[in-house]
Amino acid sequence: SLNNRINVRAMSLKVSPETENEFNDEFWLRYDVVINALDNITARQYVDSKCVFYQLPLLESGTLGTKGNTLPIIPNLTESYGSDPVVDQVDDSIP
């Protein structure tokens, strides 16, 4: 067993400014770390900006077509996803 004190919450709701009624201050403040698996750059940037604001560690992971990525982000130690000099380009050919 990993750790019986870990509480994993899988969500399928869109993560964006339009859903801040769900992803409000109370939502972000209840977590010690955020682990994501997102499939688009806009959602990654949004979650990253919230983790930066709330000083939450983030394990950023996801896909863009056939490319996969993981990036551990630690407040005040590593750069955030949004400050990464490598910018993913949106490719309209990716389904």
SULQUI-V47765 format. One record per residue. RES is the residue in one small letter. BURIAL is I if it has 24 or more other ideal C-beta (glycine too) atoms within 12 Angstrom, else O. Layout:
# SULQUI-V47765
<<RES;BURIAL> <RES;BURIAL>>
This chain:
# SULQUI-V47765
<<s;O> <l;O> <n;O> <n;O> <r;O> <i;O> <n;O> <v;O> <r;O> <a;O> <m;O> <s;O> <l;O> <k;O> <v;I> <s;O> <p;O> <e;O> <t;O> <e;O> <n;O> <e;O> <f;I> <n;O> <d;O> <e;O> <f;O> <w;I> <l;O> <r;O> <y;I> <d;O> <v;O> <v;I> <i;I> <n;I> <a;O> <l;I> <d;O> <n;O> <i;I> <t;O> <a;I> <r;I> <q;I> <y;I> <v;I> <d;I> <s;I> <k;I> <c;I> <v;I> <f;O> <y;I> <q;O> <l;I> <p;I> <l;I> <l;I> <e;I> <s;O> <g;I> <t;O> <l;I> <g;O> <t;O> <k;O> <g;O> <n;I> <t;O> <l;I> <p;O> <i;I> <i;O> <p;O> <n;O> <l;O> <t;O> <e;O> <s;I> <y;I> <g;I> <s;O> <d;O> <p;O> <v;O> <v;O> <d;I> <q;O> <v;O> <d;O> <d;O> <s;O> <i;O> <p;O>>
